[in-house]
Amino acid sequence: MADKPSYLDTARRVISTEARALDQLGDALGDEFDEAVELMLSATGRVIISGMGKSGHIARKIAATLASTGTPAHFVHPAEASHGDLGMMAQGDVALVLSNSGETPELADVIAYTRRFSIPMIGVASRPESTLLKQSDVALVLPRADEACGTGIVPTSSTTMTLALGDALAVALMEHRRFTPEHFREFHPGGKLGAQLSRVSDLMHKGSALPLVAGNTAMPDVLIEISQKGFGVVGVTDANGALRGIITDGDLRRHMEGLLDHKADEVMTENPTTIDSEALAEEAVSIMNDRKITCLFVRNGDDAAKPLGLLHIHDCLRVGLG
């Protein structure tokens, strides 16, 4: 009697089978993929994605990926569509309909609705002769790859190919639109990703919170400003409001003897390190770590001389950077 395969053997077989399916998908794609991308780009409305069962789960993920990368999209459940949700589709939209067999009964009303109201439809299925692909304006055919379950009845390789195809469409659309990390952040303000893509301007202190004094300010008043603002530093400005220098704890220690008899511009360190307001906060953290400092005055690219804000290392740590 042959030894029963280990769980690890099964895992490797499944992954290898699905990897081969993805290779087959890449080889099978042709001009119809370009046509699908162009159709989605031409939409004045949204990309409506629909599928039933496992294909429905994949459709939801594709809709989420598109929506988060600059292509307005949402999922419509085909069964719910038959009970009123067909109204979520309108002229100007493009439909992306998923079904491995291409004969999913619940999709009939969705397909009929797109044909009736001239809504362009991209079909994804494994059978070119299926109702879905025959009715589609653009047909994306999944190759006949082996399902990884070994029995051919559990959607595994087919759903993996559909998911990868959705990612391929999303990335192609992203590259055409020159979608940048800054754009991406607009759709991902929360969590670690949002923190990594935060701009300095999102986290900085500004206005009356800024610790600033004029160059001729007496040091007793400088110490009051440092204490009241609570950042441990103060910026020193000239008569035009331009940043001339900065006073830190280190400057105070170096001038301890007779400190209160000095003016701010006699104690300050000139030409402090600054950062642009539109820089990513991660860059600010890197600068502060490299220079072993805890604060950066923030400048505006249009008027770099005047301090626009102040960023403290604690502001970055609070959102998960550092």
N, C-alpha and C positions, 0 to 999 in steps of 0.2 A: 504494500500500500504506500503510495507516494506521500511524502511529508506535506502537511497542510501549509500553504504559504503564510508567512508571517504578516502581521498588520503592516509592517514597514514595506514588505514586498508589494502588498496591495497598493499602498500609497504611491510608491514609485511607478507602478504600472499605470495607475490612474493619471498621474501627472505626465508620464511619457505619452500616453494615448491622447491626452488633450493637447499636449505640445505639438504632436504630429498633426492634429486637426487644425491648429492655428497655422502651421506651415502650409497646409492644403488651402486654407482660406486665403492666405497671402498670395499664393500662386494663382488662385482662381479669379481674383479681382481684376476687373478690366475697366473699359471706358465708362461703364454704367456707374462706377463709384464716383468719377468726376461729375457725371450727370446728376447724381444724387446731391453732391455738395453744392453744385450750382443751383439746383432747385431750392435747397434750403437757404442759400444766400439771397435768392430772389424773393423770398417770402417777406411780405410787408406786415404780416401778423406774427404768429408763433408756430413753432414746430409742435404738432400734436402727436404724441406717441401712445400707441395702444397695443395691448397683447393680453392673452389670457393665460392663467396658470403660471408656470415657470417663466414663460415669455413675458408675462405681465410684470413679474419681479424685475426681470432684466430691463423692461421698458421704463419702469420707475427710475432705475439707476441711470439709464441713458438720459432721461429727462432731467434728472438732477445735475448730471455732468454738463449737459448743454446749457442749462440755466445759469450754472455757476461760472461759465466760461464765455459769457457774452452772447449766447443765442437764446432768446426767449423761448421757453418750452414748458409743457406740462403734460402729465399723464392723464389719459382718459380710460377708465375701466370699460371694456366693451359691453359687459352686462348692464352696468349702470347707464351706459350710453343709450341703450334701448328703452330706458325709462326716464328720459329727459336730458341726459348729459350730452346728447348729440349737439345740443345748442351751444356747447363749449367750443365747437368748431365753427369757423366762419370763413368766408372768402378772404383771401389774403394769407390764410394759414397754409401749411404744408403738413400732410399726415405721414408719419412713419409707422407702419403697421408690421408687427412681428408675429410669426407663426411658423413653427418648424415644418408642419405638414402643409401649411397654406390652405387648409380646409376647416379651420376652427369655426364651428357653427356660430359662436357668439360674436364673431367679427363681421357677420353678414350685414348687419345694419350699419356698421361703421363704413364698410366698403361701399354700400349702396348710397350712403349719405355723401361721401366724397364724390361719387360719380354724378349724383343728382345736382350738386351745387358747384361742380367744377373745381373742387379742392384737389390740387395735385397730391398724388399718393406715391410714396416709396414703399415697396413691399419687400420684406425679408423672409425667405422661406427656403426649404431644401429641395422643393419639387418645382421645376420650371413650368410644368403643365398644370400647376395648382390654380384654383380660382383666384387666390390672392395675387399671385404673380401675373397671371393673364390680365387682371383688371388694373394692375399698377401702371403708372406712368414711367416709373423706373423700377426695374426688378433687380434686387441684389440676391443672388442665388448662393445659398450655403452649400459647400461641397458635401458629398455623401461620406462623411467621416464616421468611424466607429465610435459609438458611445462608450464611455470609459467604464460603465457598469459591468460590461462583459455580456449582458443579456440583450442589449440593444433597446431596452424599454424605458430606461430612466434617463431623462434629459441631463446630460453632463457635457459631453463635447459640444453638442449643438448649442447649449446655452452659453458655454464659454466662447464659442465663435461669435455668437450674436453680441455678447458683451464687448468683445474685442472690436467688432465691427462698429459698435456705437462709439467706442473710444476713438477709433480711427476717424470717424466722421467729425467728432468734437475737436480733435486736434487739427484736422485739416481746416475747419472753420476758424479755429483760434489763430492759426498761422496766417490765413488770408486776412484776418482782421487785425493782425499785429497786436494780439492780446498780450499785455505785459503783466508782470507781477503786481504792479500798482493797480491795474484794472482788476486783477484777481482779488486783491484785498477788499475792494468795494463790495464783493459778494461774500467775503469771509471775515467779517469784523471780529468774530468771537474766537476764543480758544487760542492755542499755541500758534496756529497759522496766522491768525489775525494779529497777534503780538509781533511775530517775525516781520510782518509787512507793514507795521505801524510806522507812520512818519513822525519825525521829531515834532512837527507842529501839532500832532494829535495828543502828545504827552506833556508838552512844555507848559511852564507857568508864564503868565504875561500880564500886562497892564499894571495895576497897583501892587501886584504880588512881587514884581521885580525888585531885587535889592540894588539900588543905584544911588550914587552920590556924585556931586560935582568934585572936581579936582581940588578945589580950595576948601573943602569941608574939613572942619576940625575933627580930630580923631575921636574925641568923646561922642560926637554925633554919629560918626561912622560906626562905632561900636553899638550904639543904639539901633541903627539901621540893620546891622548884622543880626542882632538879637531879636528884633521885631519880626524880620522876614523869615528867620529860622533855617536858612540854607547853609550857614557857616561861611558865606562869602559875600562880597559886595562888589559890584562893578563900578568903575570910576569913569565918568564921562567928561567931555570937554564942553565948551560953551554952546556947541551946535548939537549936543546930544550924542556925539559919536563915542564909541567905547575906546577908551585909552588904555585901561588896565584893569586889574582885579586885585582885591585884597583877600587873602586866605589866612587860615590859622598859622601857616608857616610864615607869612609876612609879618603877622603880629608878633610871633616869637622872635624873629630876627631884629625887630625894632623895639623890643621890650623896654630897653633903657630909654626913658624920656618919651615913651610912646604917645602920651596924651598931649605933648607939646607939638606934635607933628600935624601936617595936613595930609589928606588922603593921597595926593599925588607924590608925596615924599615916601610913602610906605608901599604903594602898589607895585605889582609886577606888571611891566608893560607888555603889550601885544599878547593878550591871553588867547588860548586856543578857543576857537569858535566852530560852530557847525551850521550849515544851511537848514532852514526850516523844512525844506522838502526832502532832506536826506532820510533814509530809513533809520529807525531808532536802533537797530542792530549795529549800524555803523557808529552811532554815538557811543554805544556800550563798548565797542572795540577800541575807540579812541580813549575813552576814560580808563579802560583797563591797561592799555599800553602806556599811558602817561601817568598812571597811578593818581588820578584825580577823581573827584566825586561830582563835579558840576561842569556844564558847558553853557556858555552864553550862546544864544541862537541868533543868527543873522538872517536877514531877508536878502535874497539874491538881487533884488532891484535896488536895495539901499543897504549894502553890506556893512556900512560903518556904524549904523545905529542898532543897538541890541533890541531884538524883537521879543525874546523870551529867555527863559532859563530852564535847562533840563538837568534834573538831579538823578543820580544813579538809582535812588530809591523809586523814582517814577517808573523806571525800566524794570526793576525787580518786581514791582507790584503787578505788572502785566505778564510776568513770566519770562522776561529777558534777563540775560546776565549769566 
